[in-house]
Amino acid sequence: MPIEINQRLGGSETWSMIFSSLNVNLIHEAAKISLGIGLNETDLLVKSSNPRWYSISHNFLTEPICISKPVGSSFTSNVTIGWLTLKCEKEKIESIFSNLARALKLVKLTTESIY
């Protein structure tokens, strides 16, 4: 069961992967928590134990680059320029890794496509 602990709903494709795989809407669940409405933990555990789909993701990052802030300081970081997400039926989990490898062979990133 994926767990992401922070104050945001999850970066990149986290929300869509959780929703399509587990039928759990993180936005609704976060709103319930914010409003003090109790979560149906039993329902969430049942859904997480029986996924509808399996998902896999690959992030595309730049090499570390220096990013300047308005106040004059700077930091070095990778920048996410995109991602590729695949999903498959749970009966076909073995194929998802080979499908990802085949899909990645079709992606070509160049310096010109990043900046």
N, C-alpha and C positions, 0 to 999 in steps of 0.2 A: 504494500500500500504506500503510495507516494506521500511524503510529508514535507511541507515547506513551511518553515517557521519564520515569519516576519510580518510586517504590517501591511504588506501589499497582497494582492490576490494571486500573485505568481507572475513571473515574467514570461515573455515570448508566448509560447503555446501552452503554458501550464493549464489555464482555464479550459481551453477547448479539449485538451487531452483528458483531463479529469471528467469533464462533462460527457464526452463521447464514450469514454471507457467505462465509467462507473455510474453515469446518469446522476451525478451530484453537481449541483449548480453552486459553485463557490461564492458567487455574488449573493445569492439568496441566503446561504449559510452565514456569510459575514454580516449581512444585514440583520439576521436574527440575533447574532451575538451582540452587535452594536445596540440593538433595541432591547436587550435583556430577555429575549425569547429563548426558551430552552431548545436545544437541538434534540432531534430524535436519534440518539446515539445507536440504538438497536438497528434502525433502518440504515444508517450510514455504515455500520459494521457489516450488515448483510450485503449491501451494494458493493462494498470494497472487497468482500470475499468472493464475489461472483461477477467479475468484470464482463461487460458485453463485448469489448474489444481490447486488444493490446496495442499500445502505441510505443513508438520509438522516435527520437528526435536527434538531429545533428545540427549544431550551431556553427555558423560561419563567422569567424572573428578576424579582425585585422591583426597585423603585427602590432606590438605595443607602440603607441604614439603618444606624444606629449600634447596634453590638452590644457589650454590657458583658461583661467577663470577671470571674470571681470575685475576682481580685486587685485589682480597682478600675480597671484600665485598660480602654480600649475601642477599637474600630476600626470603620471604616465599610466595608460590603461589600454586594454584592448577594446575595440568597438565592435559590437555585434552588427553585422551587416545583413543578416538574414538567417533563416533556419529552414530545415526540411523536416517535415513530420510525416510519418507513415503510420497507418493503423491496419490491423488485420483481425480477422475473426479468431477467437481464442483457440479454435481447433487447428489453425494454421500458423501457430506461433513460430515454428521452425523456419518458416519462409521469410519472416520479417527482416532478419539480418542480411540474408542474401539479396532481398529486394532493396534494402538500404544501400548496400554496396553497389548494386547495379545503378541505382538512381544517382549516387554520388559521382559515378563515372560520367554522367551526362551534364554535370555542373562544371562550368569553367569560369573562374573569377580572375580578373586581371586588375592591375592597378588602376586602369582607366575606368573600370566598372565600379570601383569603390569611391573614388574622389570626384 
